[in-house]
C-alpha cells in the first residue's frame, strides 16, 4: 500500500510561481517514478512532469522551461516548481507513483488545486 499526500496549491496571478510537494509513504519498494498529472474541468487528466529515483525526467511540452520537477529520495518526496504560470495551468494537480515516466502508476494522491487568475 502506498499513500501520497500533495501540498502547495493555491491561487496565483499569471506570471507567478508555486511549489508543489508530494510525500510518499507505505510500501514504496516497487516505485520507480513519481510525478504530477493535472486535470482541468471538462478535460482529461494529463501528464505534467515525472521523475525516476535515478533522476530521469519527463515533461509535457506545455510546461518545459517553466516547471521543474525534483525529488528527495531520502524523504520520498517529489517537488514541482512552477514558474511563469499561465491561466491554462489552472487544474487540480495529482501526485502519482508507479514504474514509468510516461504512464501513470496505480497510486494517486487526493489532488491539490492550482488556480492561475488575475
N, C-alpha and C positions, 0 to 999 in steps of 0.2 A: 504494500500500500504506500502511495506517495501523496503527500499533501503539499499544495502550492498556495502561497499567500502573496498577493500583489499589494503594493502600496505606491503612493506618489502621484496619483492622478489628481486632476483639478481643472480649474478654469484659468486660461491664459490668453493673452491677446496675440494676434498674429505677429510673428517675428519673435515671440518669446520662447522660453525654454522650460522643460520639465524633466525630471529624472524619475523613472520608474524602477522599482525594486521587486524582485520575486525571490522568496526564500523557499527552498525545498526541504522537506523533512520526511521521515519514514524510511522505507526500504528503497534506497536510491541507487543500488548497485548496478542495475540494468540501464540507468540513464546515461546516455552519451551526449545528447543535445538538449539544450534548453533555449527558450526564446519567447518571442512575442508575436501574437496574432491579434488582429483587430477586426471589429465588426461595427459598421455604421448602420443606422436604421435603414431597412429595406435593401441592404446589400449582404453579400456573402462574406463569411469570415475569410480574411486573407492574411498571408504571412507578412510580417513586418521585418523581423530580424531574428536570426538564430545563431547559436554558438555551441561548439563542442567543448568537451573538457580539455582538449588539446589546443583550443584557441581558434580553430577554423570558424569563419563567419559566413553568413549568407544574408543579404539584404534585398528587400524589394527595391526595384528601380526607383520608385517614387520617393524613397527616403534616403537613398545613397547621397552621401555628402552632408546630410543634415542630422542623421541619427547615428549613434554609436552604441553597439552592444558590447558588454564586457561581463566577466564573471569572476567571482572569488570562490575558487574550489574549496577552500578551507571552510567557508561559511555556507557552501551550497546555495549561493545566491547569484542571480544574474541581474544586471542593470541595463537600462536603456536610457541613454542621454539623448534627449530630443531637443534639437535647436532649430531655429528658424521655422517655427511651427506655422502651419497654414490651416485655414478653416477646414480644408478637406482631410486634415489629420484627425478631426473630431470623430471619436468612436469609443467603444468600450474595448480596452486593451486586455487581452487574456494571456497569462503566462502558460506555457506548455512545456512538457518534458517527455522525452522519448529517445529514439535511437537515431533519428535522421535530421539533417539540416533542412531538407526541403519538404518534408512531410510531417504533419503533426503526430505526436505520440498520444498515448491514451490518457495522459494526466493533464488536467486543466485546473487552473485557478478560477476563482469566482469572478474575476474581472475588476478593472478599475476604470472609471470614466475619465476621459480626456476631452475637454471642450476648448476649442480654439475659436474665439469670437471677440469682436470689438464691442 
